[in-house]
Structure formats: structure tokens, C-alpha cells
Amino acid sequence: MEASSLSQLVLPAALFMMMLGIGITLQGADFKRVFTAPRGLLLGAIGQLALLPLLGVLVCGLFALPPLVAAGLMIVTFAPGGVTSNMITLISRGDMALSVSLTALSSLVAPFTLPLLTALVLAKLDPGTQLNGFPLLPSIVKLATVTLLPVLLGLALRTRFPLVCQRLQPVVKVLAVLGFVLIVVGIVRANWERLPALLALYAPAVMVLAVIAMALGALLARMGGLGPAGQRTLAIEVGIQNAGTALMVSSSLLGSVEMSAIVLIYGVLMQVPAALLMIFSNLPVRPGVVQAD
């Protein structure tokens, strides 16, 4: 199957399964925390939806990225983390309730904010006529169909059939991962000859974005009075973006190989600081040092 067919068919299906997997892990309480414990959620939303895109603008300018590449990296900053950030938060001993609640909130908001912000970036950067065009309303509808709809469906299924959903979670995750791997393989194959050059050119910008975003999230949480677990959670939620959703926009909606390549590079390299955080969070506590969570 060609890379274009993968992006048009397999990627939306894989993303649907990923978001369904998120939905069947959610409960009504995850949404109620928006009102009962708003501080962490408010800080996380500010970090994800405002500070991270501003950081993206600074990184694109600092490294003088070409318009298509800059647009691709900005799309990454518009796609808040999903199930991957939840998993990393769990391993890093973060605040799982906060992480899942942020995922629930971003799942409702991102299908609308991401296309709007993408349209603004494309208009500003004017990356040329290589793109398929970006019809705003159809893009919102398509993104909502493969992200918001499965989350709501999963939430309804979890409410009605909780035991069945618990048993289905591993299957849904495996199907989603397999589909995503197919997409990654297709994009890597499309860029195979120039992938080393792309890494050499753009890996520094991607790493700077990922590392500073995680530090920014932790700093935001600390300034907001959250404890160590909350600080680790916001570091992850602000620093780890949803590469699957970003690929959906860059590859399936815009049909841009260049944008998809930078998103793919981000999807791989963002795991480096995340892995370091997971290792650091699980180091043995030194004698006499109390680790407060």
C-alpha cells in the first residue's frame, strides 16, 4: 500500500481507535474535575493551548525553519498529548487524575482549536502551492469525527458496559498501535533517502522544543503551587504532544510529505526527554531525602 493510501485510510482508522481507547478509560468524574479541582487543569490548558504554540513560534524563528517545516512543527504544538502522555505520567509517578482529566479536556477542545490555528499559521507562513489546500470547516468535521466522536463513544460505552470496556482496552490499544506503525513505516519509506539529512537539519529544533516545553510545564506547575507529582504531570502534558493527530493534519488533510516528516521526527525524538524523566522519577530515594508526591 502506498504512503498516500496509508495516510488517507489507515491513519484516520488508527487515530479513531486510539481515541476510542482513551474514551473507554474515561469516566464522568474526569470531566467533573474541571469544576471541582480547576487549578491543575487551568494551568495545563494554559501550557498546552497558549504557551506551547508561543514556544513553537520562537523555536521556528530561532532555527529559521523553512515555511513547510515550520508549519509542520507548529501543527505539533497545536495537538495536545493523548494516551501516550497518560502512559508516561503513570510510569513517571505523576498525578494520573490530572493527566486523564487534561486528556478529556483536550479531546473536546483540540478538534476545533487545531484546525483554526493551523489555518492561521498557513495564512501567515504562506508555505506555497504544494499543499492540497486547507478547507477549514471540512477539516474541523473530519478531525472531530476521528477524535472527538470516538472519545464520546468510548465514554458512553464505559458508562454502559464498564467490565466489557476494561477487557477491550488492550485489544483497542494493540489495533491502534499497529495502524500507527503502518503510517510511520509508510512515511519513513517515503522519506528514506533524505531522512538522515532531515534529522541532521531539524533534530536540534525538535529537541529544543521538546525539552523546553517539558521544563516550561514543570515551571508552570511549580509557580501554580502544585506538588512534585503535579509538576511531573504538567511537564509531560505540555511537553509530549499527540503526534498521531498532528500526522492526521499534515499527511491526510494537507498531503504534505515535508510536514509529515518533521512531525514524525518529533514523534520519535520527544521520547528521549520523556524516557529520561521516567528514569529519574523512579530512581531510589537517597537516605534522609523525603520524596513528597
C-alpha positions, 0 to 999 in steps of 0.5 A: 500500500502506498504512503498516500493510501496509508495516510488517507485510510489507515491513519484516520482508522488508527487515530479513531481507535486510539481515541476510542481507547482513551474514551473507554478509560474515561469516566464522568468524574474526569470531566467533573474535575474541571469544576471541582479541582480547576487549578491543575487543569487551568494551568495545563490548558494554559501550557498546552493551548497558549504557551506551547504554540508561543514556544513553537513560534520562537523555536521556528524563528530561532532555527529559521525553519523553512515555511513547510517545516515550520508549519509542520512543527507548529501543527505539533504544538497545536495537538495536545498529548493523548494516551501516550502522555497518560502512559508516561505520567503513570510510569513517571509517578505523576498525578494520573487524575490530572493527566486523564482529566487534561486528556478529556479536556483536550479531546473536546477542545483540540478538534476545533482549536487545531484546525483554526490555528493551523489555518492561521499559521498557513495564512501567515507562513504562506508555505506555497502551492504544494499543499492540497489546500486547507478547507477549514470547516471540512477539516474541523468535521473530519478531525472531530469525527476521528477524535472527538466522536470516538472519545464520546463513544468510548465514554458512553460505552464505559458508562454502559458496559464498564467490565466489557470496556476494561477487557477491550482496552488492550485489544483497542490499544494493540489495533491502534498501535499497529495502524500507527506503525503502518503510517510511520513505516509508510512515511519513513519509506517515503522519506528514506533517502533524505531522512538522515539529512532531515534529522541532521537539519531539524533534530536540534529544533525538535529537541529544543522544543521538546525539552523546553516545553517539558521544563516550561510545564514543570515551571508552570506547575511549580509557580501554580503551587502544585506538588512534585507529582503535579509538576511531573504531570504538567511537564509531560502534558505540555511537553509530549504532544499527540503526534498521531493527530498532528500526522492526521493534519499534515499527511491526510488533510494537507498531503504534505510529505515535508510536514509529515516528516518533521512531525514524525521526527518529533514523534520519535525524538520527544521520547528521549526527554520523556524516557529520561524523566521516567528514569529519574522519577523512579530512581531510589530515594537517597537516605534522609531525602523525603520524596513528597508526591 
